[in-house]
Amino acid sequence: MNRFLTIDQLLFWGFCGVLFFIPFFTSLTVILSILILVVWVCSGRVIRERERWVKEEWFLPVILFALLPWVGLLYTEDIKNGLGFALKSHYWLLAFALASLSFQKYHVKILLNSFLAGLLLTSSITILQFIKIIPMIKGHLGFIKPITFSLLTVFGILLLSFYFRDNNEPKYRIFIFFLIVLLLSGLAINQGRAGYVALFLTSPVIAYNLFGQRSWLKIGIASIVLIIAVILSPVARDRIGMAMNDIKLYYEGNPNTSVGLRLVMWEGAIKIFLEHPFLGVGTGGYKSSMKKFIPLHLSPDIKEFSQPHNSFLYMASNHGIIGVFLLFWIFFIFLKAGWEYRKSLVGFSILSFGMVLLIGSLTDTQIIEVHTGIMFAILMGLQRSLKIDVHNIK
């Protein structure tokens, strides 16, 4: 019995480590996630505790979603590229591993706080890099892709706003408000424009949690203040202005910009889907299929596109209508659970991350990104705690 409790502890603290490292250490995040799965399988919990997750509403869509990339390898023209995408489906095993834990023994708030601790540490370092107290790594702020980090930052702000709303202690609220300002400052100097969009769309939720106003006018004003606080940053203004200019250049015939290249990839993905609507071109097949849709004015330095930088178009082009259906099914189950339990910390976390992930998936394939992909799987598995341990999620 003690041996099983030790394994339980290893798994729980392993998940805490994964969540802590998600905002800034890709390699450690992956290594820890693999070690968790090794312990989960070798300890026998994968079989012994299967009853804890096999009856969950998310079990079937997750299994099918994880298997789909492997099925897609059977008919893709690019096995090598496709295998790289298929291997990422191991993220979903983390949902089952986490759901096999006994949530009566562990406070799930520790898991979420582990993520916040890593996020706040990374934001602090990013700010110090920006003011040149700490040197930048590889010539840019932070440690992971700006777009991904900006989305994780907005998710962190949403979580902290829930903490603020859920506690009336003045000193606690001042502390939480300070942490929110810290994350907003980190977002303001981040180059991830998807984060600005996510903040804009979720700002009413943040404003409601912070100010507790039921008046739509007051919530609207508070939301505008939050958005202005970010776009006053020179970095944010430059990135927004650059996006507008990129769109203008694209329609003038120059696709060689960040936004222009995305428009090229999206248009190509739609054409691939229309040619192969049922099954798509197979896992990783987008890369080879996209070659015939390269525009004439594309820079010769850009030789290929491995994925369309949009989660829905990624599924559509590689897996057809079946893949799109499974992605919508996954999101529906996820958001439904979050909405049903939105008054609890875990429920609100699921709902918040689902909204942020949906927004981020419009401009990048966040479902296959290491950081957001693993977070998606972990929060999926955390749904089990909603039904069996309600008193422990507040």
WOBEL-V702304 format. One record per backbone hydrogen bond with DSSP energy under -0.5 kcal/mol. NH is the residue of the N-H (numbers start at 1). CO is the residue of the C=O. E is the energy in kcal/mol with one decimal. If there is no record, write none. Layout:
BEGIN
NH&CO&E, NH&CO&E
END
This chain:
BEGIN
5&1&-1.9, 6&2&-2.2, 7&3&-1.9, 8&4&-2.5, 9&5&-2.2, 10&6&-2.4, 11&7&-2.6, 12&8&-2.6, 13&9&-2.8, 14&10&-1.8, 15&11&-2.2, 16&12&-1.9, 17&13&-2.1, 18&14&-2.3, 19&15&-2.5, 20&16&-2.1, 21&17&-2.2, 22&18&-1.4, 24&21&-1.5, 25&21&-2.8, 26&24&-0.6, 29&25&-2.0, 30&26&-2.3, 31&27&-2.8, 32&28&-2.6, 33&29&-1.9, 34&30&-2.3, 35&31&-2.4, 36&32&-2.3, 37&33&-1.8, 38&34&-2.3, 39&35&-2.6, 40&36&-2.6, 41&37&-2.4, 42&38&-3.0, 43&39&-1.9, 44&41&-1.3, 45&40&-0.7, 46&40&-1.3, 47&44&-1.2, 48&44&-3.0, 49&45&-2.0, 50&47&-1.3, 52&49&-1.9, 53&50&-1.4, 54&50&-2.5, 56&53&-1.5, 59&56&-1.4, 62&58&-2.1, 63&59&-2.4, 64&60&-2.5, 65&61&-2.4, 66&62&-2.5, 67&63&-1.9, 68&64&-1.8, 69&65&-0.6, 70&67&-0.8, 71&67&-2.0, 72&68&-2.5, 73&69&-0.6, 73&70&-0.6, 74&71&-1.7, 75&72&-0.9, 76&72&-0.5, 77&281&-0.5, 82&78&-2.5, 83&79&-2.7, 84&80&-1.2, 85&81&-1.2, 86&82&-2.6, 87&83&-2.3, 88&84&-0.5, 88&85&-0.8, 89&86&-1.8, 90&87&-1.5, 91&88&-1.9, 92&89&-1.2, 93&90&-1.2, 94&90&-0.6, 94&91&-1.7, 95&92&-0.9, 96&92&-0.9, 97&93&-2.3, 98&94&-2.6, 99&95&-2.0, 100&96&-1.0, 101&98&-1.7, 103&101&-0.9, 105&102&-1.5, 106&102&-0.7, 108&106&-0.7, 110&107&-1.8, 111&107&-0.6, 112&108&-1.7, 113&109&-2.5, 114&110&-1.7, 115&111&-1.4, 116&112&-2.1, 117&113&-2.5, 118&114&-2.0, 119&115&-2.5, 120&116&-2.9, 121&117&-2.1, 122&118&-2.2, 123&119&-2.6, 124&120&-2.2, 125&121&-2.2, 126&122&-2.5, 127&123&-2.3, 128&124&-2.1, 129&125&-2.3, 130&126&-2.2, 131&127&-2.0, 132&129&-1.2, 133&128&-2.8, 134&128&-1.4, 137&140&-1.0, 140&137&-1.5, 149&145&-2.6, 150&146&-2.6, 151&147&-1.5, 152&148&-2.3, 153&149&-2.2, 154&150&-1.8, 155&151&-2.1, 156&152&-2.2, 157&153&-2.3, 158&154&-2.2, 159&155&-2.2, 160&156&-2.5, 161&157&-2.1, 162&158&-1.5, 163&159&-1.9, 164&160&-2.4, 165&161&-2.1, 166&162&-2.1, 167&163&-0.5, 167&164&-0.8, 173&169&-2.6, 174&170&-2.4, 175&171&-2.0, 176&172&-2.6, 177&173&-2.7, 178&174&-2.0, 179&175&-1.9, 180&176&-2.2, 181&177&-2.3, 182&178&-2.1, 183&179&-2.2, 184&180&-2.7, 185&181&-2.3, 186&182&-2.1, 187&183&-2.4, 188&184&-2.2, 189&185&-1.1, 190&187&-1.0, 193&191&-1.1, 195&192&-1.0, 196&192&-0.8, 197&193&-1.9, 198&194&-2.5, 199&195&-2.5, 200&196&-2.4, 201&197&-2.4, 202&198&-2.0, 203&199&-1.3, 205&202&-0.9, 206&202&-1.8, 207&203&-3.1, 208&204&-2.2, 209&205&-2.2, 210&206&-2.3, 211&207&-2.8, 212&208&-2.2, 219&215&-2.4, 220&216&-2.5, 221&217&-2.4, 222&218&-2.5, 223&219&-2.4, 224&220&-2.2, 225&221&-2.1, 226&222&-2.0, 227&223&-2.2, 228&224&-2.8, 229&225&-2.1, 230&226&-0.9, 230&227&-0.7, 231&227&-2.6, 232&228&-1.5, 233&230&-1.8, 236&188&-0.7, 237&233&-2.5, 238&234&-2.5, 239&235&-2.3, 240&236&-2.4, 241&237&-2.6, 242&238&-2.4, 243&239&-1.8, 244&240&-1.9, 245&241&-2.1, 246&242&-2.6, 247&243&-2.0, 248&244&-1.8, 249&245&-2.6, 250&246&-2.1, 251&247&-1.9, 252&248&-0.7, 253&250&-1.5, 254&249&-3.1, 255&253&-0.7, 257&255&-1.9, 261&257&-2.8, 262&258&-1.3, 263&259&-2.2, 264&260&-1.9, 265&261&-2.5, 266&262&-2.9, 267&263&-2.3, 268&264&-2.3, 269&265&-2.3, 270&266&-2.2, 271&267&-1.9, 272&268&-2.4, 273&269&-2.4, 274&270&-2.3, 275&271&-1.5, 276&272&-1.8, 280&276&-1.1, 281&317&-2.3, 282&279&-0.6, 282&318&-1.9, 285&282&-2.3, 287&284&-1.0, 289&285&-2.2, 290&286&-2.2, 291&288&-0.9, 292&289&-0.8, 293&290&-1.9, 294&291&-1.0, 298&295&-1.3, 302&299&-1.7, 303&301&-0.9, 311&361&-1.9, 311&364&-0.9, 314&310&-2.4, 315&311&-1.9, 316&312&-2.2, 317&313&-2.6, 318&314&-2.1, 319&315&-2.5, 320&316&-1.3, 321&277&-2.9, 322&278&-1.3, 322&319&-0.6, 323&319&-1.4, 324&320&-1.9, 325&321&-2.4, 326&322&-2.2, 327&323&-2.2, 328&324&-2.4, 329&325&-2.3, 330&326&-2.6, 331&327&-2.3, 332&328&-2.6, 333&329&-2.5, 334&330&-2.2, 335&331&-3.0, 336&332&-2.4, 337&333&-1.8, 338&334&-2.0, 339&335&-2.8, 340&336&-2.4, 341&337&-1.8, 342&339&-1.3, 344&341&-2.1, 345&393&-1.9, 346&393&-0.6, 348&344&-2.6, 349&345&-2.4, 350&346&-2.6, 351&347&-2.5, 352&348&-2.8, 353&349&-2.7, 354&350&-2.4, 355&351&-2.1, 356&352&-2.4, 357&353&-3.1, 358&354&-2.2, 359&355&-2.1, 360&356&-2.7, 361&357&-2.0, 362&359&-1.3, 363&360&-1.1, 364&360&-1.0, 366&364&-1.9, 368&365&-1.6, 369&366&-0.6, 373&369&-2.5, 374&370&-2.2, 375&371&-1.8, 376&372&-2.3, 377&373&-1.9, 378&374&-2.5, 379&375&-2.5, 380&376&-1.7, 381&377&-2.2, 382&378&-1.7, 383&380&-1.2, 384&381&-1.4, 385&382&-1.2, 386&383&-1.4, 387&383&-0.6, 387&384&-0.8, 388&384&-1.0, 389&385&-1.5, 392&389&-1.6, 393&390&-1.6
END
